[in-house]
Amino acid sequence: MRNGKTRKIALMGLLFALMSALSFFESMLTPWLGLPPGVKIGLANIVVMYALLCLGKGSALTLTLLKSLFVLLTRGATAGALSLGGGMLAFVAMALLYGPKRKASLFILSTSSAILHNLGQLLILKLLMRSVYTLYYMPILLVSGLVMGALTAGCLAAMAPALKRLGYWDQIELS
């Protein structure tokens, strides 16, 4: 597989499979951890951040959309809408914070995207339920976004040395 395009397609397939497995695992793990409703660790975001940093914005956007489709197919329309709303807002945050001229740290990328993911889901829920009372849940989701975003940033930072050795982390500076 010396062809760069073929390698990227294969890597995207592996990343999507990993993201789907992490999303499924997380949905099984969350009740055991006793987390409040709507609070998730955000393991799939590790894959999206990796794609953004190493493969570019197009790959990260593709994975975000594919994850929302996976959630739609496996957990239904409401979960799919929440995933899409949160995922797109999180992607926009990461895309604005990281680019050729901007290099936000993993902590900033991850916490910003986690907080905005929660905010996006809350706004979609508000639209679906047609109630302003859903916004009362915002403080819980803001704090959980900060905590879980820091956790996922730490996970990606911990995996970076192994990814560098494998050749899947080219010229990325961790700050």
Solvent accessible surface area in square Angstrom, and as a share of the most:
residue,aa,sasa,rsa
1,M,147,0.66
2,R,238,0.87
3,N,89,0.46
4,G,51,0.49
5,K,150,0.64
6,T,59,0.34
7,R,103,0.38
8,K,85,0.36
9,I,114,0.58
10,A,35,0.27
11,L,22,0.11
12,M,29,0.13
13,G,43,0.42
14,L,121,0.60
15,L,14,0.07
16,F,59,0.25
17,A,57,0.44
18,L,88,0.44
19,M,0,0.00
20,S,15,0.10
21,A,59,0.46
22,L,40,0.20
23,S,5,0.03
24,F,114,0.47
25,F,109,0.46
26,E,12,0.05
27,S,29,0.19
28,M,114,0.51
29,L,44,0.22
30,T,13,0.07
31,P,94,0.59
32,W,220,0.77
33,L,92,0.46
34,G,64,0.61
35,L,46,0.23
36,P,56,0.35
37,P,112,0.70
38,G,43,0.42
39,V,4,0.02
40,K,85,0.36
41,I,16,0.08
42,G,25,0.24
43,L,24,0.12
44,A,5,0.04
45,N,26,0.13
46,I,11,0.06
47,V,4,0.02
48,V,10,0.06
49,M,0,0.00
50,Y,12,0.04
51,A,0,0.00
52,L,7,0.03
53,L,13,0.07
54,C,37,0.22
55,L,42,0.21
56,G,28,0.26
57,K,84,0.35
58,G,51,0.49
59,S,8,0.05
60,A,0,0.00
61,L,57,0.28
62,T,60,0.35
63,L,0,0.00
64,T,9,0.05
65,L,80,0.40
66,L,61,0.30
67,K,40,0.17
68,S,8,0.05
69,L,88,0.44
70,F,44,0.18
71,V,4,0.02
72,L,76,0.38
73,L,135,0.67
74,T,78,0.45
75,R,94,0.34
76,G,32,0.31
77,A,75,0.59
78,T,78,0.45
79,A,28,0.22
80,G,4,0.04
81,A,35,0.27
82,L,36,0.18
83,S,7,0.05
84,L,77,0.38
85,G,18,0.17
86,G,0,0.00
87,G,10,0.10
88,M,59,0.26
89,L,58,0.29
90,A,6,0.04
91,F,20,0.08
92,V,67,0.38
93,A,9,0.07
94,M,2,0.01
95,A,13,0.10
96,L,113,0.56
97,L,55,0.27
98,Y,26,0.10
99,G,9,0.08
100,P,128,0.80
101,K,191,0.81
102,R,140,0.51
103,K,126,0.53
104,A,25,0.19
105,S,25,0.16
106,L,13,0.06
107,F,94,0.39
108,I,77,0.39
109,L,0,0.00
110,S,0,0.00
111,T,7,0.04
112,S,29,0.19
113,S,1,0.00
114,A,18,0.14
115,I,45,0.23
116,L,55,0.27
117,H,47,0.21
118,N,19,0.10
119,L,44,0.22
120,G,4,0.04
121,Q,42,0.19
122,L,3,0.02
123,L,78,0.39
124,I,43,0.22
125,L,56,0.28
126,K,63,0.27
127,L,123,0.61
128,L,93,0.46
129,M,116,0.52
130,R,216,0.79
131,S,30,0.19
132,V,88,0.51
133,Y,152,0.58
134,T,16,0.09
135,L,49,0.24
136,Y,161,0.61
137,Y,61,0.23
138,M,55,0.25
139,P,84,0.53
140,I,77,0.39
141,L,12,0.06
142,L,68,0.34
143,V,97,0.56
144,S,14,0.09
145,G,1,0.01
146,L,86,0.43
147,V,85,0.49
148,M,25,0.11
149,G,1,0.01
150,A,40,0.31
151,L,87,0.43
152,T,2,0.01
153,A,6,0.05
154,G,39,0.38
155,C,44,0.26
156,L,1,0.00
157,A,39,0.30
158,A,76,0.59
159,M,81,0.36
160,A,1,0.01
161,P,68,0.43
162,A,43,0.33
163,L,37,0.18
164,K,100,0.43
165,R,188,0.69
166,L,122,0.61
167,G,33,0.32
168,Y,68,0.26
169,W,7,0.03
170,D,97,0.50
171,Q,178,0.79
172,I,18,0.09
173,E,154,0.69
174,L,71,0.35
175,S,105,0.68
